[in-house]
Amino acid sequence: MRFTTIGFFGLFVDMGALWFALNALSLNLYGGRIFSFLVAATFTWGCNRLYTFREARGGGLLGQWLKFLSVNAVGGLVNFAVYVAVLHQGAVLLAGRAELLAYLPYVGVAAGSAAGLFLNFAASKRLIFR
């Protein structure tokens, strides 16, 4: 439950980081998504380290963070693939509805996060925070 709750808050960190990447850093939708994933993954790693898997905090911070990113890269790829699919299919479905197209990246983040949630939990529990 803690992992899911942290993931829920991580979703908003992800969306905020994506907004920042697109608007303040002028990254494109794909570079912005990579940036926001890294920010959100760092946030969720830190929170899961402190709250969800606090009894399994052994190891150095940098090493554990890199291992977390590496292991969760599979879930990240699923997340990114769903994000791209939402962008492309959503653009087709919402053609002519420009006011809704601006929300597609954030819908894509939410859909991608949901798709990667269970895979990332299993990987985190078994490989990172043993």
C-alpha positions in Angstrom: 0.0 0.0 0.0 2.9 2.4 0.8 4.5 1.7 -2.5 1.2 2.6 -4.3 0.7 5.7 -2.2 4.2 6.9 -2.9 3.7 6.1 -6.6 0.5 8.2 -6.6 2.4 11.2 -5.2 5.2 10.3 -7.7 2.7 10.7 -10.5 2.2 14.3 -9.6 5.9 14.9 -9.2 6.3 13.3 -12.7 3.6 15.5 -14.2 5.1 18.6 -12.6 8.5 17.7 -13.8 7.1 17.1 -17.3 5.5 20.5 -17.3 8.7 22.1 -16.1 10.7 20.3 -18.8 8.3 21.3 -21.6 7.8 24.9 -20.5 10.9 26.0 -18.6 13.5 23.9 -20.2 11.9 23.8 -23.7 12.5 20.1 -24.1 10.3 18.2 -26.6 7.7 15.7 -25.5 10.1 12.8 -25.5 13.1 14.4 -23.9 10.8 16.0 -21.3 9.4 12.6 -20.5 12.8 11.1 -19.9 13.6 14.1 -17.6 10.4 13.8 -15.7 10.8 10.0 -15.4 14.2 10.5 -13.8 12.9 13.1 -11.4 9.9 11.0 -10.4 12.0 7.8 -10.1 14.4 9.6 -7.8 11.5 10.9 -5.7 9.9 7.5 -5.4 13.2 5.7 -4.7 13.9 8.1 -1.8 10.4 7.8 -0.4 10.3 4.0 -0.7 13.7 3.8 0.9 12.4 5.9 3.9 8.9 4.5 4.3 8.1 1.3 2.3 11.3 -0.7 2.6 12.9 1.1 5.6 14.1 -2.1 7.1 16.2 -2.9 4.0 18.2 0.3 3.6 21.6 -1.3 3.5 24.1 -0.2 0.9 25.3 3.2 -0.3 22.8 5.8 -1.5 24.3 6.3 -4.9 24.7 2.5 -5.6 21.1 1.8 -4.5 19.7 4.7 -6.5 21.6 3.5 -9.6 20.4 -0.1 -9.0 16.8 1.2 -8.6 17.0 3.1 -11.9 18.5 0.1 -13.6 16.0 -2.4 -12.3 13.0 -0.1 -12.9 14.2 0.7 -16.4 12.1 -2.2 -17.6 9.0 -0.7 -16.0 10.2 2.7 -17.3 10.3 1.3 -20.9 6.7 0.0 -20.5 5.8 3.4 -19.0 7.5 5.3 -21.9 5.9 3.0 -24.6 2.4 3.6 -23.1 3.1 7.4 -23.0 4.1 7.4 -26.7 1.0 5.3 -27.6 -1.2 7.8 -25.8 0.4 10.7 -27.5 0.0 9.2 -31.0 -3.4 7.6 -30.6 -4.8 10.5 -28.6 -3.7 12.9 -31.4 -5.7 10.8 -33.8 -8.7 10.5 -31.6 -8.7 14.1 -30.6 -8.1 15.6 -34.0 -9.8 18.9 -34.2 -10.0 19.3 -30.4 -6.9 21.4 -29.8 -8.1 22.4 -26.3 -7.8 18.7 -25.2 -4.5 17.9 -27.0 -2.5 19.9 -24.5 -3.5 17.4 -21.8 -2.3 14.3 -23.7 1.2 14.3 -22.3 -0.2 14.2 -18.7 -2.7 11.5 -19.6 0.2 9.6 -21.1 2.2 10.0 -17.9 -0.7 8.6 -15.8 -1.4 5.7 -18.1 2.3 4.8 -18.3 2.7 5.0 -14.6 -0.2 2.7 -14.1 1.2 0.2 -16.6 4.6 0.1 -14.9 3.4 0.0 -11.3 3.2 -3.7 -10.6 6.3 -4.5 -12.5 8.3 -1.9 -10.6 6.9 -3.0 -7.3 7.9 -6.6 -7.9 11.4 -5.6 -9.1 11.9 -3.1 -6.2 10.8 -5.6 -3.6 12.9 -8.5 -4.9 16.0 -6.8 -6.3 16.5 -3.4 -4.6 15.1 -3.5 -1.1 15.6 -7.2 -0.2 
